[in-house]
Structures are given as structure tokens and as C-alpha cells.
Amino acid sequence: METETKDTIPLWLAVAITVCVSLPFGIWLGAYNIPIWASFIVWAEYFALGAKPAALRTMVPAYTLGVAAAAIIMTAYMLLAKQLGTGSLITSGDWSFTYDNLALFITCFAGFCIFIYAMKYVPVTQTGSLPFFNGISMMLGVFFTGAFTKAVAPDIDPNLLPLVAGVGAFLAGMLGAALGWFNIVIMFPRPVSKAKTQLGHQPTGA
């Protein structure tokens, strides 16, 4: 006998329910609204990694490390930009290359060299390279869009903004992981027994 599972609630309906469950986190928390677009990406990531609770043991730490790496790089960028000051190195027509741009180039190059190289020493970032890079991209997305800045006072030290973005990206990621798990749970998969038949050779008469 071979055991299979059959979903009580179809995937299309479970996804629609899960989307509605997620909406309050993005529209009813006021200044603390979570950027659920990032949550949806992590939700899809849960499916990409097998849609099993065991995937969370890789997803959560790898994603968190990605967020932390990006937050450190962006904090270095803010500090270096402050040291370099304002002004343009190159100005041509409608574009310019400023000291702020230079700080971003330097910190991104150095920071990503360090953290991507360090992946070889951190097993979870190797098995979980997808969530690790998603953590980086979601933190950068939240940072550059200012998607979580309303959660803090407008006069906050700018050097703390990467940390704020990191918190927002982390919360969004944890919500996404929970949504992925919830999506599968509410499908209520049930075991179905399936008889396994084997085709044998019929004896032939003389």
C-alpha cells in the first residue's frame, strides 16, 4: 500500500484566504504597517523550498542573516556618506555622480565581497542561498523605498534608518514564512490510501 494525500481545500482557494489574512498587517497597523509585498516574496520562497515546515529551519536563519548583512552594508554607507560630505564629483547634463553615490559604490562593493565570500563558512547560507539573497534584497527594498520609516520619529538619526529598514524587512519575512505555512495548513491535506498493483507475466500454456 502506498499513502498519498489529497487537499480538502484547493490551492486557489487557500491562496485567496491567505492573502486576505495578510492584508490587516499591511493596512490596519498605521505607522507600523508591514511591507507585505516583501512577505509575499518570502511566502513564495516557502513553496520554492518544498512547502514543508522543515524548510523554515533553513529559511528563517538564512533570511535573517541576509537582512543583517544588508543592514550592516547600508549603515556603513550612511556613515561613509556623512564623512565624505555633499557635492558632486562629476556633473554632465541631467545626471551627476555625487559623494553620496561614491559612498554607496564603495560600501556595496566592499560589503558584498565580504558577506558573499563569508557564505562558504556559514552552512545555512549555502543550503539556504535563496532566502539569504532574498533577505538582502528585501532589506534593500524596504530601505530605499522607506516602506517602514513611519514606525519611527521623523527626527531619527539618519544613521539608524538601515536598522529600521532591517526590522521592517525581518518582520515582513517572518510574516511571509508564517503565511506560507498557513497556506498549506488550511488546505487540510488528508491521507488517501492507494493500492499499488504490479503487472506480472502470465504463464503461457504449452
N, C-alpha and C positions, 0 to 999 in steps of 0.2 A: 504493500500500500504506500502511496505517495501523498503527502499532505500539501495542499495548496491553500491559498487564501483568496477570498472574494470580498470586495468592498461593499459595505452596506449602503454607504452614500457615495455617489460617483465623484470623481476628481473635480469636474467642472463646478459642481455644487459646493463641494468642500472649499475650493479656492475662493468662490464668491463669498461664502460665510467668513472665511479667514480675513479677506480684505475688509469686510465690514467691521470685524472685531478690531482690526488695526487702526481704523480711522480715528477713534477718540484720542489715541496717543498723538495724533498729528494736528488735531483741530480743537480739542477741548481743554488742553493744558495751558493755554495762554502763553505767557513768556517761556514756558518750559516745554512747548510743543517739540516733539521728537521729529527729526527729518526722516519720515517714513519711506522716502524714496531710497534711502540707504538701507532701511530694514528690508525692503522688497528684494534688493540685490542679495542680501545675506540669506533671505528666505529661499531664493532660487539656488543659492550656493548649497544649502542643506540638501536639496534634491540632487544637485550635481554630485554630491559626495555619498549618495546612496539612500538618502531619506530614512536613515536609521538613527535611533538615539545614540548609538556608539559613535556616530560621526561628530557629535558635539564635543567629545573628548579631544578631538583634533581641532575642530572649528574654533571653539571659544578661545583656547590659549593662543593659537596661531593668529587669529584675527586681532586679539588684544595686543599681541606683540607688534603687529603691523601698525595699529593705531599709535602705539607708544613710539615706534620708530619715526613715523611721520611727524608726530608732535615734537619730538626732540629736534628733528631737522628744521621744522618751522620756527621753533623757539630760537635756534641758532641763527636762522635767517633774520628774525626780528632784532636780535641783539647786534648782529653784524651791520644791519642796515642803519641802526641807530649810531653805531660807531663811525660808519662811512659818511653819514650826513646826507644832505639833499643836493640836488643838482644833476646835470646831465653830462655824460661823458661824450656822447655823440648825439647830434640833432640833425635830422635830414628830412625836410618836408613835414609830413604828418606824423612821424614817429621819432622817438628818441630812446637812447639807451642810458638809463639813469644809474646812479649809485645804488638805488634800491634794486634795480634789475641785476646789477653786478653781484650784490649780496645774495640774491636768490640763486643765481647761477652757481656761485661758489659753494654755498651750503648744500644745494641739491646734489651737485657733483660729488662733493666730499662725503656727504651724509649717506647717499645711496651706495657709493662704493663700499663704505664701512658696513652698512647693515645688510646689503645683499651678499657681501663676502662672508659675513658672520653667519649666514644661514647654514653653511656647511658644518657649523659647530652646534647647531640647535636642531635636534631631530624633528621636533614638531613643525618647524618651518619648512622642512623638506617634505614630509608626508602631507603637510597642510600648506603647500605653497599657494594654492588658490585663495584660501581665507587670509593668509598673510598679506598677499598683494592687495586683496580686497580691503583689508584693514587700512593699508596705506592709502589706497585711492579714496576710500570713504572719508578718512580724516582730512585729506587734502580737499575733497569736495565740500565738506562741511566748513572748513576753514576759509576757502576762497569765496564761497557764497554767503558766508556769515549766517548760516542757517540756524545757529544756536546762540547767537550773541545776545538775543533779547533776555536770555536767562541771567545775565549779569548787568550790573550798573553801567550806564554809558561812559562813565569816567574811569573805568577799569584801566589799569596799566596795560598798554598795548602788548607788552611782552608776555602777558598772561593769556592772550587770545588763543594761541595754539593749544594751551591746556584746556580752555573752554571748548574749543572745537573737538579736542580729543575726547572729552567727556560726552559731548553730543554724539560723536561717531560711535563711541563704545556703547552708549545706551541704545542707539539705533541698531547696532549689530546684535546686541543681546535680545532686543525685541524681534529682530528678524529670525534669529535662531529659534526663539520660542514660537514664532508664527509657523516656521517650517515643521516643528514638532507637532504643534496643534493641528495643522492642516492634515497630517497623516492620522492623528488620533481620532479626529471626528469623522473619518471615513469608515471607522469601526470595521477593520478587516476581520473576517471570521474564517476559521479553518474549514476547508472543504476537502473531504476525502475523495480521492480519485483512484480507482482501481487501475493498476498497471498491468497491462496484458502483454504477453510476449508471443510472438509468432514462431511456432516451431515447425519443423519439417514433418509432413505427413508421411507415414510409411507407405511405400509402394508395394503392390502385390506382384507376385512372380507371374 
